[in-house]
Amino acid sequence: MDSNELIFIGGGGKDYAEPQSLILKYANRHGLIAGATGTGKTVTLQILAESFSKAGVPVILSDVKGDLSGLAKSGSPDFKLHDAFMSRATKIKFEDYDYDKFPVTFWDLFGEQGHPVRTTVSEMGPLLLSRLMELTDAQEGVMNIAFRVADEEGLALLDLKDLRAMLMWLGENEDAVSLEYGRVGKASIGAIQRRLLVLENQGADAFFGEPALDLMDMISTTSGGQGRINILAADKLMQSPRLYATFLLWMLSELFEMLPEVGDPDKPKLVFFFDEAHLLFDDAPKALLDKVEQVARLIRSKGVGIYFVSQNPADVPDDILGQLGNRMQHALRAFTPKDQKALRLAAETFRENPAFDTRDAITDMGVGEALVSTLQKKGMPSIVERTLIRPPSSQLGPISKDERSAIIANSHVAGLYEEEVDRESAFEKLRKRADDAAEEAERIEREAEEAEAREEAEAEREREFQKARRYDGGSTRKTTTRKRSSRGDSVGTTFAKSFARQLGTRAGRTLIRGVLGSLFKGR
């Protein structure tokens, strides 16, 4: 087979089999790199990423410890392991071995150690969000209603504050929405808001927003034909398991949706590595496990290979482990009954080699050794072989902060994602509607107060009018002088005039009846 169709892994030497290689045609059948801490898993991941890049295959990998940033820098003869590297290259007959650097793009969900990674709430969709947050059927229904109403009302859901505002609007308009779409309970809305708060506390507010990542910026090659190696800083991210699960669900789903069916290509369109996969699966939501299993089964036909790197094969769920055809098993330690059981299970996953005992080999191997079994003709796994892993061409270990910053500044996507954009969306539009409604309510209240004041003034004028009529016998003409009683009026005359003015009133009539009654009684 042509060397351009193979990825050299290692092998050779006096006590080892012929060189071991991974056939590019079967590299999209997924894989596993396992082994105890310090046995060389990260180096195996590094040499595979280098080889895929040279073959023109883009790579996406999560860097939990920060060690993989060295892919961006060439190895050096000054490195303390230089002699050991050269010796191993000779021993395994790696004649083309040389130092080299690779086209690396750094990414970071928090925007600290790489270009920011964002997506919108709309792109995530109600189904993935509901499964991620482990919502009940009723709560998932409310989430679907929120997205449906947002679409119909032209309210873009871009970030978490948009989704929160939409849920609050549903609660405030519960009766009207429930009539058309079904019951929207405030209890369900409150539960969703609490789950969103958990995501937000883990940093999801930085993940949801714009500009959203275009995955084609990751799935690309250089002008020279090398596949770009995309390194996601995951040291801080792994401390936020919900956010990491959110990112993983989104990326796998987006890849599955956007890539066309290609069957069995000559080489993968993309290879995905998940370092420290045991951290990913520990206490992972069932939705995540179901989604990863689904992707592992189906995304192969789209030319994507997924490789899990973990301390023990038992860290990977059985349904997913069964999909991993290419395996590199580094040494395991069996100090406890649980470890011994895991060791036995790891040995049983390989196609047995009569030349040695697989179980014994797993415990006997040194650093940089691995049991290797890859898919061969017709997709059949090869007999397991004990293999010396080839040395890396790039720097072993992390690069400096200044070197990382320089690479980020000169990246092919520099400046595309750094500045966050907060355009008008559901939050702003709903707030404007609320402000407009408040202004309208104030206007109506003001007009009502003005109308009430006018009515009160009119009523006051009417009262003055009636008072004027009672005073001067019905005249409504205004005078500037007031007619005063003459000095000659007697007390009896004055009383008579006052008495006459009271005749038209109810009190006056009552007085007349009382006085006249007494008078008639006295006669």
Secondary structure, 3 states (H helix, E strand, C coil): CCHHHEEEEECCCCCCCCCEEEEHHHHHHCEEEECCCCCCHHHHHHHHHHHHHHCCCCEEEEECCCHHHHHHCECCCCCCCHHHHHHHHHHCCCCCCCCCCCCEEEEECCCCCCEECCECHHHHHHHHHHHHCCCCHHHHHHHHHHHHHHHHCCCCCCCHHHHHHHHHHHHHCHHHHHHHHCCCCHHHHHHHHHHHHHHHHCCHHHHECECCCCHHHCCCECCCCCECEEEEECCCHHHCHHHHHHHHHHHHHHHHHHCCCCCCCCCCCEEEEECCHHHHHCCCCHHHHHHHHHHHHHHHHHCEEEEEEECCHHHCCHHHHCCCCEEEECCCCCCCHHHHHHHHHHHHCCCCCCCCCHHHHHHHCCCCEEEEECECHHHCECCCEEEEECCCCECCCCCCHHHHHHHHHCCCCCCCCCCCECCCCHHHHHHHHHHHHHHHHHHHHHHHHHHHHHHHHHHHHHHHHHHHHHHHCCCCCCCCCCCCCCCCCCHHHHHHHHHHHHHHCHHHHHHHHHHHHHHHHHC
